[in-house]
Amino acid sequence: MEFFFKPADWLPSGDVAMLERVRNIKREDMEYTNENGYSVKVVLNPTHIFVMDVFKRIYDSDLQDKTLTMIFPNQAPEAYSSIAAIINQHNVSCRNVHAFAMDEWADEEGRVAPLTYGAGLGYSFINHFYMKIREDLRPDISHWHTFNNDNIEDYSRIIEEIGGGGADVCYTATGWPGHTAFIDPGTKEFAASSMEEFLTLGSRLVTQTPLTICENSLFAPMGSSGDVWAVPPRAATIGPRDVANARERFEMHCLTFTGGYESWQRMISRIELYGPISMECPASIMRLFPGVCYVSEAIAKPFSSWKNGIQDKDLY
């Protein structure tokens, strides 16, 4: 028999009809381009496309001798070290590149994690990306921007000043509650009375929501063990304004666990890409602007619960 219930009140969305609709979107119906120039494409491995996209933009900035301003997610040591290796192999100068990490941990008092913190987002961004680029090809360290205690409120302004109004590209992925960076749903620091106001909010210090803390406890820097006590409670982050101001947006939905099937991202990917554009799913604002989201075949797989009874095929 069916068992109907309302999702927990603390979840970002309780629209049962919407949730059921996006759960049942078929692989063949997932790709589209909307009226704002935002596309969804299903591919085998979005990370490979990301690596080549970053390299191509840096290569063009060298060839054309033009400033390139890029916002990056963390942590992605494999991808960043691969980009650096290709840069080194082809002797591409990064002199024109300004790279911005989109977020960083902070403690309960709002003190930002230092670059010496091994599990830090800035630590990884510098050591697995900047420091992997050959010394004669990388720019001054001041071109690799990370959050610190002094620049939180000015971070968006710095991006705009260097990027001529905004970043050339914002690379990102969505998190468990539908966030971009630490722009979490329901967080008081990003409270807004309308979408128009929400899109004007820049960088700031925020308090992480429980879903975000749980998500990050699954990643390697925190031990990949569900150690929620190892995740700092607050963070410095870019704001919706930085997403809106970017000239292009590039998303990757490809997070799976060992074996390639289990993933917490499969549902939130569908909510972001096929649900309503709303502050309940902050990453959905991507669809208001030109950009692309590459969804892996693993994330595009169909899924369902055992509500109709456990069959042998459901066990694997």
C-alpha positions in Angstrom: 0.0 0.0 0.0 1.1 3.6 -0.6 2.3 5.6 2.4 1.9 9.3 1.9 3.8 11.9 4.0 5.1 15.4 3.9 8.9 15.8 3.7 10.6 17.2 6.9 10.0 20.9 7.5 13.7 21.7 7.6 14.2 20.6 4.0 14.5 23.4 1.4 11.5 22.3 -0.6 8.3 20.5 0.4 6.6 20.6 -3.0 5.7 16.9 -3.2 4.3 17.1 -6.8 7.4 18.9 -8.0 9.7 16.3 -6.3 7.8 13.4 -7.9 7.9 15.1 -11.3 11.7 15.7 -11.3 12.4 12.2 -9.9 10.7 10.7 -13.0 12.4 12.7 -15.7 13.8 10.3 -18.3 17.3 10.4 -19.6 16.1 11.1 -23.1 14.2 14.2 -21.8 17.1 15.7 -19.8 18.8 17.9 -22.4 17.5 21.3 -23.4 18.5 24.9 -24.0 16.2 27.5 -22.5 15.2 31.0 -23.5 18.1 32.5 -21.5 20.7 30.5 -23.3 21.3 28.0 -20.5 21.8 24.4 -21.7 21.9 21.0 -20.1 24.1 18.3 -21.8 24.5 14.7 -20.7 28.1 13.4 -21.2 30.2 10.6 -19.8 32.6 12.7 -17.8 32.0 16.5 -17.2 35.3 16.8 -15.4 37.3 16.1 -18.6 35.4 18.8 -20.4 36.0 21.2 -17.5 39.8 20.6 -17.7 39.9 21.3 -21.4 37.6 24.3 -21.1 39.8 25.9 -18.5 43.0 25.2 -20.5 41.5 26.6 -23.7 40.5 29.8 -22.0 43.9 30.2 -20.5 45.6 29.4 -23.8 43.4 32.1 -25.6 44.3 34.7 -22.9 48.0 34.1 -23.5 47.6 34.1 -27.3 45.4 37.2 -27.4 47.2 38.9 -24.4 43.9 39.5 -22.6 42.9 39.5 -18.9 41.0 36.4 -18.0 38.9 36.3 -14.7 37.7 32.9 -13.5 35.8 31.8 -10.5 36.5 28.2 -9.4 34.9 25.6 -7.1 36.9 23.6 -4.5 38.2 21.1 -3.8 39.3 19.6 -7.2 42.9 18.6 -6.8 42.8 16.0 -9.6 41.3 18.4 -12.1 43.5 21.4 -11.1 46.7 19.4 -11.3 45.7 18.1 -14.7 45.1 21.6 -16.0 48.5 22.7 -14.6 50.2 19.7 -16.3 48.7 20.6 -19.7 49.7 24.3 -19.2 53.3 23.2 -18.5 53.4 20.7 -21.4 52.3 23.4 -23.9 54.3 26.3 -22.4 51.2 28.5 -21.9 51.7 31.7 -19.9 49.2 32.4 -17.2 50.3 36.0 -16.8 46.8 37.4 -17.7 44.9 35.0 -15.5 43.1 36.0 -12.3 41.7 32.9 -10.6 39.2 33.3 -7.7 38.3 30.5 -5.2 34.6 30.8 -4.6 34.6 29.9 -0.9 36.6 29.1 2.3 35.9 27.6 5.8 35.5 29.8 8.8 35.2 29.0 12.5 32.3 29.8 14.9 33.7 33.3 15.4 33.9 34.0 11.7 37.7 33.7 11.5 38.6 32.4 8.0 40.8 29.3 7.7 44.4 30.2 6.9 46.2 29.0 3.8 48.2 26.7 6.1 45.1 24.7 7.0 45.5 21.4 5.1 41.8 20.7 4.7 41.2 24.3 3.6 39.7 25.3 0.3 42.3 28.0 -0.3 45.1 25.6 0.6 44.0 23.2 -2.1 43.5 25.9 -4.6 47.0 27.3 -4.2 48.9 24.0 -3.7 47.1 21.8 -6.2 46.6 24.4 -8.9 48.9 27.5 -8.7 51.9 25.7 -7.3 51.6 22.9 -9.9 52.1 25.5 -12.7 55.7 25.9 -13.8 57.2 28.9 -12.1 58.1 30.6 -15.3 54.5 30.3 -16.5 52.5 31.2 -13.5 51.7 34.8 -12.6 52.4 36.6 -9.3 50.6 34.8 -6.4 48.4 37.9 -6.0 46.6 36.6 -9.2 45.3 33.5 -7.3 42.6 35.0 -5.1 41.4 33.3 -1.9 39.3 34.5 1.1 40.9 35.9 4.2 39.7 37.8 7.2 40.2 41.2 5.5 38.6 40.7 2.1 35.3 38.9 2.7 33.0 41.9 2.2 35.2 43.2 -0.7 35.6 39.9 -2.6 32.7 40.6 -5.1 34.0 44.1 -5.7 37.5 42.7 -6.4 36.1 40.3 -9.0 34.2 43.1 -10.6 37.1 45.5 -10.7 39.5 43.0 -12.2 36.9 41.4 -14.5 35.4 44.6 -15.9 32.1 44.1 -14.2 32.3 40.4 -13.4 34.1 37.2 -14.1 34.5 35.9 -17.6 33.4 32.5 -16.4 32.0 31.0 -13.2 32.7 27.2 -12.8 30.6 25.4 -10.2 28.6 22.4 -9.2 25.5 22.1 -7.0 25.6 20.8 -3.4 23.1 18.7 -1.5 20.8 21.5 -0.5 21.0 23.1 -3.9 23.7 25.6 -3.1 26.4 27.3 -5.2 29.5 27.8 -3.1 28.0 28.4 0.3 24.9 30.2 -0.9 22.6 27.9 1.1 18.8 28.0 1.0 17.3 29.6 4.1 20.5 31.0 5.5 19.8 34.3 7.2 22.9 36.0 5.7 21.3 35.6 2.2 17.8 36.5 3.2 16.0 38.5 0.5 12.4 39.6 -0.1 12.6 38.9 -3.9 14.7 37.2 -6.5 15.7 40.6 -7.8 17.1 41.5 -4.4 18.7 38.1 -4.0 20.7 38.5 -7.2 22.3 41.7 -5.8 23.8 40.1 -2.7 27.6 39.8 -2.9 30.3 38.0 -0.9 29.9 37.5 2.9 30.4 35.3 5.9 27.6 32.7 6.3 26.5 30.0 8.7 26.4 26.6 7.0 23.1 24.7 6.9 23.0 21.1 8.3 22.7 19.5 4.9 25.9 21.4 3.8 27.8 20.2 6.8 26.6 16.6 6.2 27.6 16.8 2.5 31.1 18.1 3.3 31.7 15.4 5.9 31.7 12.9 3.0 34.6 14.5 1.2 38.3 13.5 1.5 39.5 16.6 3.4 37.2 15.7 6.3 38.0 12.0 6.2 35.2 10.7 3.8 33.6 9.2 6.9 30.6 11.2 7.9 32.6 13.0 10.5 30.3 16.1 10.7 32.3 17.3 13.7 35.3 17.8 11.4 33.4 20.4 9.3 33.8 24.1 10.3 30.4 25.6 11.1 30.8 28.8 9.0 32.2 29.9 5.7 33.2 32.9 3.5 31.6 32.7 0.1 30.8 34.5 -3.1 27.2 35.7 -3.6 24.4 35.4 -6.1 25.7 38.7 -7.5 28.9 37.0 -8.7 27.0 34.3 -10.5 24.7 36.9 -12.1 27.6 39.1 -13.2 29.7 36.4 -14.8 29.6 36.4 -18.6 29.4 32.6 -18.7 28.5 29.8 -16.3 29.9 26.3 -16.5 28.4 23.6 -14.2 29.3 20.0 -13.5 27.0 17.4 -12.0 29.0 14.3 -11.6 29.5 13.4 -7.9 29.2 9.6 -7.2 30.6 7.3 -4.7 32.7 4.2 -5.3 31.1 2.0 -7.9 29.6 4.9 -9.7 26.0 4.6 -8.9 25.3 5.9 -5.3 25.1 9.7 -5.3 23.4 12.3 -3.1 23.7 14.7 -6.1 21.2 12.8 -8.4 18.1 14.3 -6.8 19.3 17.9 -6.3 20.6 18.0 -9.8 17.1 17.3 -11.0 15.6 19.9 -8.6 18.0 22.6 -9.8 17.7 21.8 -13.6 13.9 21.0 -13.8 12.3 22.4 -10.7 11.3 26.1 -10.3 13.9 28.8 -10.3 13.8 29.9 -6.7 15.8 30.9 -3.6 14.9 27.5 -2.1 17.4 26.1 -4.6 19.9 28.9 -5.0 21.8 27.1 -7.8 18.7 27.3 -10.0 19.6 31.0 -10.7 22.1 29.6 -13.2 19.2 29.1 -15.5 18.5 32.8 -15.7 21.7 33.4 -17.6 23.7 32.0 -20.5 25.7 28.9 -19.5 25.9 25.1 -19.6 25.5 22.3 -17.1 27.3 19.0 -18.0 25.5 16.1 -16.3 27.3 12.8 -16.2 25.6 9.6 -17.4 25.9 8.3 -13.8 23.9 11.2 -12.5 21.4 10.9 -15.4 20.5 7.3 -14.4 16.9 6.7 -13.4 16.3 6.1 -9.7 13.4 5.1 -7.4 12.8 4.0 -3.9 11.7 0.6 -2.6 8.2 1.8 -1.8 6.5 -0.8 -3.9 8.4 -3.7 -2.3 12.0 -4.8 -2.4 12.8 -7.0 -5.4 16.1 -8.8 -6.0 17.0 -6.3 -8.7 16.6 -3.4 -6.2 19.3 -4.7 -4.0 22.2 -3.7 -6.4 
